[in-house]
Amino acid sequence: DSGAVVVVRHFAISFRGYTMRKTLNCLWLAISMALASAPAVLAQSVTPDVGEVASLRRQANNATEKKALVAALLAVTDAEAKRFWPIYESYQRKLEATNRRWARAVQDVVATDKPISDAYARNLVKELAEIEDAETRARKALYTSAVKALPGRKAVRYVQIESKLQTGYLYEVASALPLVK
């Protein structure tokens, strides 16, 4: 238990016999103490493991390696595999299509070192937004299907793996892509 939880439990136990005003003061003190300690607790629990994302990306250089990595990390049973792998393959096709579409959209920007026109930039932004919408729809369909095909923990684990791999990919692309002039 964190210190804040212990304090709240202590105050909850000692409320008996107190007036409403004293009770509210104690409650306010407990909430204030919990809020004061929250940033430290949150900072510890959400520190990203960049090494893990990079390691997963290194292990999944191509479609075959990615599928092997997912298989090793999920350890699906034969029955689960029959339901899961078609969902996986469908999502990978959609993801590959959106990645290709995105690459085509920014290809001219990367290939030239010249400033682009405002009209071209507006069209580029519109296309990138449509691509993100398509990827979001595919991801939502994946989440819904994964939960139906796998036990809950395996479904969440797969979603985490996919998210980490895609985040690593997007970071690599963003790092290499120059800002538009």
N, C-alpha and C positions, 0 to 999 in steps of 0.2 A: 504494500500500500504506500502511496505517496504521502508526504507529510500533510498535505492539504486535506486528504481524505480522512486521515487520523484525527485532525483537528475538527473537521466537520462531524465525525462520529462522536467525538468527545462532547462537542457542544450539543448535539442531538440528545445525548444521554443526560446532560446536565440541565436541560430545559425544564424539567419537572419542578414545579413550585415557583418558577419565576413569573414575574408580571409580563404582560404582553410587551411593554416597552423594553424591558431587559432582554426578553427573548429576541426581539427584533434587532437590538443592539448586538447581541451575541451572533445572530445570524449574519448581520452585516459584516462583522469582524471576520467571521469564517469565510464569507464570500470574498472579502477583500484579500485575505491571506491566500486563498486559492487562486485568485486572479493574479496576484503578485508573483506567485511561483509558476504560473502557466507558461510564460515565455521561455523560461529555462527548460521546463519539461518538454515543450514543443520543439525547441531547438535541438534537443538531444534525440528526439524520436523521428524527426523528419530530415536528418542529415542525409543527403543523397550518397549512394554508393556508386560513384562514377566508375570505379574499377570494375564493378560487377557488370554494368552496362557495356563497357568497353570489352570486357572478357566475352560476354555473350555475342557481341558483334563480331569479334575475331573468330569465334567458333561457327558463325553462320555466314560465311562468305558468299555462298550461292544457295540456290533452292534445295539442292540435295543435302548440303550440310545443315541447313536450317531445319529441314524436316527431321533429320537424324537427331539434332539437338532437342527439338520439341519432343520427339519420341522418348529420348533418354530422360528428360526432365519430367515428363508426365507419367511414364510407365502405365499406359492404358492396358486394360485387359482386352482379350479378343472381342468380346461383346461390345465394349466401349469403342474399340478401334473401328468396328464396322459402322458405327454411327458417327464417330468423330472425324475420321480422315476425309470423307467427302466434304464436310463442312470446312475443314482446314484448306483443302484444295480449292474450293470455291472462293474462299476469302483471299487466298494467295493470288488467284487470277484477277480478282477485283483490285487488290492492292498493287499488283504489277501494272495493271491498266492505268490506275491513277498516277503511279510513279512515272510511267512513260509519258502520260499527258502533261504532267508537271514539268518534266525534263524538256519536252517540246516547247512549252510555254516560255520557259526562261532561257532557252538555247540562244536566241538572238541577243539577249541582254548580256550573256556571258561571253559570247563570241566576239562582240564588238567592244571597243574601249571608248566609244563615242556616246555622248548623251542621247537619250531617246526622247521622242516627242511626248507632249502631254497626252495627246490622243492615244498614242500607242500604250502609254503607261496606264491610262484608264481602262483600256481593253485588257491589258495584262492583269490588272487587279481584279477585273470582273471574271476572267478565266480562272485565276488562282482561287477565287472564292467559290466558284462552281466546282472546281476540283476538290477543295476541302469539304464541300457539302457532300459530294459523291463518296468521299472516303469516310465521312462521318456516318452516312447511311449504311455503308458496307460494314463498318465497325459495330453499329447497333444491331444489325442482322446477325453478325458473328456472335455477339454477346448472348442474344436470345437463343440462338441455335446451340451454342456451347453448353449453356445451362441445361438444355433439354437432352443433350447427348452424353454429358459427363456428370459424375457426382459433383456437388457444389464446390468442394475444395479443389478438385482437378480443373473445373471450369474456370475458377478464379485464377488458379496458377497459370493456366494457358493464357488467359487474358493478360496477366502480368508479363509473361514471357513475350507475348506479341507486342505489348506496349513498350517494354524495354528495348526490344529490337528496333521497333519503328522510331522510337525516340533517339536511339543511337544513330540510326540512318539519317534522320532529319538534322541532327546536330552536325554530322559530317558534311552534309550538303550545305547547311547554313554557314559553316566555317569556310567552305571553299567558294561560296557565292559572294562576289563583290557587291557592294551597295550600288544601286542604280544612280547614274549621274544625271 
